[in-house]
Amino acid sequence: MMHATATDLPMPDALPDVRVPPPGPLSRAALVRLQAHESPNVTAVATDFPIVWQAARGSAVRDLDGNTYVDATSAFGVALIGHGHPEVVAAVQRQAAQLLHGMGDVHPPAVRIALVEALTALAPGDLGHAVLCGGGSEAVEVAQKTALLATGRPGVIAFSGSYHGMGHGALDATSRRDFRAPFVAQLAHNTTWLAFPDPARLPVGVRAADLCAHTLERVEQLLAHPAMGGVPIGAILIEPIQGRGGVILPPDGFLAGLRALCDRHGALLIFDEIFTGCGRTGALFACETANVLPDLLCIGKALGGGMPIAACLGRPHVMAAWPVSHGEALHTSTFLGHPVAAAAALATIAVLQREDIAGLAARVGDDLQALLRTHLAGHPWVREIRGRGLMIGVELIDPTTQMPATTVAWRTVTGALRRGVLLLPCGAQGEVIQLTPPAVLTSAQQLCVVLALRAALDEAIA
Ligand SMILES: Cc1ncc(COP(=O)(O)O)c(C=O)c1O
């Protein structure tokens, strides 16, 4: 049997090549070792899932057993510019050789200065001040802290279906009950929940515009009577397109309506663009498509080109709520603005701009949605195909019971894996197949993804 070695990289445009049924023997042996020493909560291991990754380039991933997969997940949306982009890899190698670690909030490494300049230049409007973070959850928590400092009001309005991360602050605004329940005793309970106005789930006789107006009225009531939600509200926190919640787009005018209400009531608008940002939805930031500027913008995932880095960007007058540091920063960490991650982010930003990744995501996303419609529209188990750019969801429904097709969605994911395509489920019950591939996905790879999805779905319902 041929086994991949660390130097045996897949071609970026490789097509699926499954030589041994996944997980193959080498993956299985490695998973046994993992289970012996990793907390059992981290990696779900079954007979048909997962595989152990060995190498990745572009849209292709190779596992320990030498199988090659087309990655329609970008590994949680990170590899938007492609896995292992050569410029990011080179920047990481250069930076690692030169300055591996800096000093967080003291003695800034030069590369961190270059990154905050580049980030604030990239961001829309006057989002001119940045706090660099280690991951998305922390960026959300910086936004939550900023909102409290700026408004004096700790409450946040968040929406059903939201996912903002797992840290205690972000978790307080993450709607999934199963994530929150074990830790509910430790949460601050600063979040007031509203139903996300989902145009795909309109009650009979209700138009999307009505739902939008109704939700905005509820928001206004909460902002006008700050104690109504229990905690005085200083901010609205929202994903401009919900990702993990099931790829859900708000109705037209909703985000602009939130902006107007925040302005009227002195609250801050926080956009969590950790998933949607950096070009994924066909614009550099989803807020630009809606023509709405938030007060605080959280970004992460694709920003580091594969290295862990995120940021909370804010308008200067909002960020001015933080006191000037005279030696003790109020929000920092040992690895703040880590030089190697910062160098990777700088290289990623250069690629985003030079290669117009947002434009590419728009075109590839349109092609992929068209292919999905050709091969899946009208399928009895497909309720809807939706999304923007390279954030696409295929929602599955049991045609007999009209219930979310959770089991079929999972079987579709494992069936696609056997066919050499990486997919993930999302949505409240895991009933949506999420497609968030790299922007460099070729047309041949797109076809493989869609045909594998169709075949896996048909097998799952057989
Ligand atoms: C919209 C959104 N916000 C926040 C997060 C949390 O980011 P991280 O996992 O880097 O903490 C995620 C992760 O999936 C996300 O999709």
PDBQT file of the ligand as one rigid body, heavy atoms in Angstrom, charges set to zero:
ROOT
HETATM    1  C1  LIG A 501     -19.659  33.497  13.517  1.00  0.00    +0.000 C 
HETATM    2  C2  LIG A 501     -18.648  32.898  14.456  1.00  0.00    +0.000 A 
HETATM    3  N1  LIG A 501     -18.278  33.597  15.535  1.00  0.00    +0.000 NA
HETATM    4  C3  LIG A 501     -17.372  33.117  16.400  1.00  0.00    +0.000 A 
HETATM    5  C4  LIG A 501     -16.804  31.882  16.225  1.00  0.00    +0.000 A 
HETATM    6  C5  LIG A 501     -15.815  31.361  17.215  1.00  0.00    +0.000 C 
HETATM    7  O1  LIG A 501     -14.538  31.418  16.672  1.00  0.00    +0.000 OA
HETATM    8  P1  LIG A 501     -13.376  30.506  17.296  1.00  0.00    +0.000 P 
HETATM    9  O2  LIG A 501     -13.778  29.089  17.077  1.00  0.00    +0.000 OA
HETATM   10  O3  LIG A 501     -12.152  30.920  16.527  1.00  0.00    +0.000 OA
HETATM   11  O4  LIG A 501     -13.300  30.865  18.744  1.00  0.00    +0.000 OA
HETATM   12  C6  LIG A 501     -17.163  31.112  15.105  1.00  0.00    +0.000 A 
HETATM   13  C7  LIG A 501     -16.609  29.780  14.889  1.00  0.00    +0.000 C 
HETATM   14  O5  LIG A 501     -17.132  28.953  14.168  1.00  0.00    +0.000 OA
HETATM   15  C8  LIG A 501     -18.121  31.639  14.205  1.00  0.00    +0.000 A 
HETATM   16  O6  LIG A 501     -18.529  30.942  13.123  1.00  0.00    +0.000 OA
ENDROOT
TORSDOF 0
